[in-house]
Amino acid sequence: MLEKKLEFNEAVHQLCIDFKKAYDSSRREVLYNILNEFGIPKKLVRLIIMCLTETYSRVWVSKNLSDKFPIRNGLKQGDALSPLLFNFALQYIISFWFMLMMLIYWEEVYILQRKIQKL
């Protein structure tokens, strides 16, 4: 498909996302808002919030186990709910990007139309 676009000298738009540490960098408050925007029932969103808050971790350093510390950001690694929540966030980003591309496209069409009318 990319080859055909280039062959006919058509514009190509690409979106590249680096998924490295994606679960760790997800902001929970933003995720809760995305779930609400997708129309997920408020009761279910509250249950998800309960699952993600008050989470703690401990780390082995040499042969010593650290004190527990709070995890305030990101999704839980290995949690069955995490891939689903991440997919909601990703779908939101893709939808936003698509709408942005459509706005840019229609703006270009409008500018082209005005240039044609001036001729």
N, C-alpha and C positions, 0 to 999 in steps of 0.2 A: 504494500500500500504506500509506504514511504517513497519507494522508487517511482511509482506512478505520479505522486504529487510533484516530485522533483522533475520528472519527465515533462509534465505539463506546466511547469513553473508556477505551481500553486503554493500558497502559504502553508507552512507546517507549524503546528503548535505542539509542544511537548511539555509534560509535567514529570519531573523526576523527584522522587521522594526517597530520602535516606532513612531506612527503617532501623538503622543501628540505634540501639537503646530506646526504641520507640515506646516501649511499655514504661520505661523508667521516666521518660520526659513528659508523659501525658499529664496535663493539669486536670485534676479531679473536678474542680468547680466548673471548668469549661465543658467537661464531659457531661456533667449533670444538666447543664443548660442545653446541650445538644440532644440529650435524651428527651427533655421536655419539648424541644422544637419538633422532634420526630413523633410527638404525640404519645410517648410511653406514659401509661397511667402514673399519676403522682405517687400512689401507694407503692408501686413497683420501684420507682426512682428512690423513694425513701428507704426501701429495703436494700437497694444497691448501695446507697450512702452508708447505711449501717454496716454493710459488709466491708466497705473500704476504709471506714474511719476507725480510729483506735487500733491501728495495726503497728506492730513493733517487730524489730529484728535484732538478732545477735550475730556476732561475727567471731570466728575462730582466728586468733592471732597466735601463731606458734602452737603451744598446747593450752593456751588460755582462752576461755570463752568470755567475750566482752559483756558488759551490762547491756540490758535491752535499751534500744533507742527508737523513737517514733519514726514511722515512715509517713511523710505528709504528701508526697507526690508520687505519681505513677500508678500503675496497675500491678497487682500481685503476680509474680512469676509462678507459673504452674497452676494458677486458679482457672477452673473451667469457664468462669464468667469473663475473664480478661480478653480472650480473642473476640468474643461477641461485642464487648464494650469498645474495643479498639476498632472493630469494623464499623460501628456506628460513627465514630469520630472520623474515620477515613472516608466513609460515604458522604459525610457533611463537607469535608474538604473538597472532595471531587465535585460535588454538586455546586459548591461555591465557585470553584475554578471554571466549571462549565458555564455557569451564569455570567461570569466575568468575560469569558471568551465570546459569548453571544452578544453581550453589550458592546464589546469592541467591534465585533463583526457588523452589528447594526449601525454603529457610529460611522464605520467606513462606508457602508452602503449609503447612509444619509449624506455624507460629504461628497461621494461620487455623484449622487443624484443632484445635489445642488450645483456641482460643476457642470453637469450635462445641461441643466436648465439655463445656466448662464450662457451657454453656447448658443 
